[in-house]
């Protein structure tokens, strides 16, 4: 009788455990379904407590990238950036991917890129590889350092919206060097102000009441600095001083703006090309012709700044 009771108890316990296991698996399956359906999850939190937003698809991209990049850690940073950039070939061009939230959050996105996020992803992924800590958490810290003023998220205006402001801030912390003047640049007549005179184009201004005033002050600070550029007609004279992996920032004569497009210099078979997320090509691509011919084809492009990532 005791043997019978014990076996009944074990059978009952087994059935109970199986039921709990089924319930647990059901919850996991539901979570996975929602994860795939929604596509966006909270990866973690920054030290400030703010969420880090990353999708399932982008997490998978990072895992695949890590597998390849572990073999590249001995490459110089500029070559590592180019290898990284080529992983994004054909990725769709999508604008405003950082502005889908009602408040400023750290968004990581590998599957939809504009010209700035393409440059940023390549730069920060390469720095992550060189750090020896190829984790999504470390990449998130690199993006925070790159995307925000002094590496701190403090509302919409803490993001470095004007690329000349990005150059100034990142050179101050020693992760890039503006090579423009050294390779033959001349003073760039800069007067930014587009953001605060076109606030309706930036929906996040409406959710951050102090950001317009802060941005207006930032624009004044940018306009007080001295920058240099290489006029596009002078590019053939200095292009040999540009390296593959240098960031190319294209200057403009459009009122209130400084830079309208960014990408990477890439030497192929003796010709300087441009690797970028193209709004006209609708994807990440390498120009068929030279960087010089690319610039010549756009009337409001006045020249370039050349920015060198530092180890």
Secondary structure, DSSP 8 states (H G I E B T S, - for coil): -HHHHHHHHHHHHHHHHHHHHHHHHHHHHHHHHHHHHH-EEEEEE-TTS-EEEEEHHHHHHHHHHHHHHTT-TTS-HHHHHHHHHHTTTT-BB-S-TT-SSSS--EEE-SSSB-HHHHHHHHHHHHHHHHHT--SHHHHHHHHHHHHBGGG---SGGGB--SHHHHHHHHHHTTSEEE-TTTTT-EE----B-HHHH-GGG-GGGGG-TTHHHHHHHHHHHHHTS--EEEEGGGHHHHGGG--TT-EEEEEE-STB-SEEEEEEEEEETTEEEEEEEETTTTEEEE-SS-HHHHHHT-TTEEEEEEEEE--
